[in-house]
Amino acid sequence: MNSVDQRAAARDSFVMIFLKHMLIVLGAFSLWAAADSWQHTSSLPLAAALSVLNGLVAGALLATVVHEWSHLAAAWAFASRFTFTPDRGLFVFNFDLEHNSNRQFLAMSLGGNIGGWLLVFALPQLLPLDDPGARMLHGGMIAAAIFAAAIEVPVIQGVRAGQSPAEALGGITREKLYRAGTVGIGTGLAYWLLFTL
């Protein structure tokens, strides 16, 4: 495949990934909005429960998608090399550890976290958090942002301390993923409980 064909294939992958992620986000957000509206109009416990559960899923999905696209935006901004892998769910781009610098890796890593936390801080300005479902939407975003930070901040610190990105990423174990997930979900639920009860 020549370079023109490779660029066209990369562009097509990018467009398909973008559309898939937009559909996922719109679907999840629409399900939450429908359940939340149903809860407001009916006051049924089932509607309230669906609003909260959909809020958790939609918030976590939205924050994850924003986090991943913020990684990509930072990689682009620092002229990093990467490829797309459309069959990996929400985690669809591979940062080229071999050909990018540590500076590019740090920019890409920080970009994802900055994007995720900007969403967490922007949501209360964009949407009233006036019911349990909306607060759980926010809690899901907080859970996802904390999960990502718990995984990625130690990697960033390792690279800043002199490790190679591959070496720092190698320190992510299944146990650390579970612990980060527990901390993220626990914090999101604690936020929800604090502001709901």
N, C-alpha and C positions, 0 to 999 in steps of 0.2 A: 504494500500500500504506500503510495507516494505521500508527500507532506500535505498536498491539497486535500487528498482523500482523508487523511488523518484528521485535519482540521475540521472538515465537514462532518466526519463521524463524531468528533468531540462536541461540535456544536449541536448536532442532533441529540446526543446523549444528554447534554446540558438542558436542552429544551424539554425533553421527555421527563427528566428528573424534576425540573422546575414545575412542570404541569402536574406530575404525580404528587409532589409535596403540597402544591396549592390545593389540589382536590382533597388530600388527607386533612389539611388544616381546615378548609371550608366545611368539609363533612363533619369533623369533630366539633367545630365551633357551632355549626348549625344545629347539631343534635343537642348540644348543651343549651343553646338559645331556645330551642323548641321546648325542652324539658323545663327550663327556667320560666318561660312564659306560661306553660301549663300549670306550673306550681303557683304562679301569681294569680292566675284566673280561677283555679279550682280549690286551692288550699288542701288538696289531697296529700296524705302522707306519702303515697307512692310517687306522686309528681315531685315532691320535695326530695325524696331519696334519689330519684333519677337525675334531678338537677345537680345534686351533690356529686353523685358518681360520675356523671358526664363531665362535670366541672373538673374533677380530678384528672380524668383522661385527657380532656381537651387542653387543659392548662399544661400538663406535662408534654403532650405532643407539640403544642405551639412553641413552648420554650425550647424543646429539643430541636425542632426545625429551625428556629431563629438562631440557636447556638451553632448548629452545623453550617448554616449559610453565612454566619458571621465569621466562622473559621475560613470559609471559602473567600469571603470578601477581603479578609486580611491577607490571605495567601496571594490573591490577585494584586492587592495594593503593594505588596512587597516583591512582586515579580517572581513568585515561587513556581516551581514545577509541581504539577499534580496530574492525576488522571481521575476519570469518573468510573465508578463501578455501580451501574444502575440496579443491580440485583441484590443489593445489601440493605434494603429497607430504608431507614432514615440516614444511615451513615454511608454516604455514596461517593465520597471522594477520598483518594489516597494521596497523601502528601509524600513526595519523593524525598525520603530521608537521605538517600545517597548523594543527590545532586543539589540539595538546598543547604544553605548555611544555618548555623545555630540561630543567628539573628532572624532569619526567615521563619524558622521553626517557632521561636518565641513569639514573633508577631502573630503567626497563625494561631498559636495556642491561646494567647491573650485575647485575640479577636473574638473567639467563640465565647469566652467567659464574659467579656464586656458586652457583647450583643445580648446574651441571656439575661444579664443583670439589668441592662437598660430596659428590656421588656418588663421585668419584674417591677421596676420603679415607674415605668410609663403606664402600666395598666390602671392603677387607681386614678390617673388623670384622664383616662379615656373611657372608663366604664365605672358606673357607681357600684361599689361593693356593698350593696344594701340588703343582701339576702344570703342565706347559707350557700346556695349554689354559686353565686358570684364570688364569694369569699373562698370557696373551694377551687374555683377556676384559678384564682390568684395563688392559693396554697399549692396547687399542682405545678404552677410555674416556679414557685419558690423551691419545691421539692426537686424539680429537674435541675434548677440552677445550682443548688447545693450539691446534688449528686455529681454534676459535672465538675464543679470546683473541687470537691473532695478527691476526685480522680486526677484532675489535671494540674492543680496547684503544686502538688509534690513533684510532678514531672517537670513543670516549669522551674521550680526551685532546683531540681537536680541538674538541669541544663545550665542554669545560671551559675551553679557551683562547679561546672566543668565537665559534667557527664555528657556523653553524646546523646542526641535525642533517642536513638535506638536503645541505648543502655537505660536511660530514664524510663522509657516506655516499657522496657522489660520488667520493671519493678511492679507493674500492675498485675496483681494476682487475683484469682477468683475470690479469695477471701476479702481483699481490699474492695473489689466491686460490690460484694454483698454488704460490707460495712458501710460503704458510701451510699448504697441504696437504702439501707436502714436509716442512716442519718438523714438523708434527703427526705424520705417519706415521713419519718418521725417529725422532722421540723415542719414540713408542710401541714401535717395533721395537727401539730401543736399550735401553729399559727391559726388554723381554722377553728380549733376548739377555743383558743383564747379570745377570738373576735366574734364567735358565734354563741357561746354559752353565757 
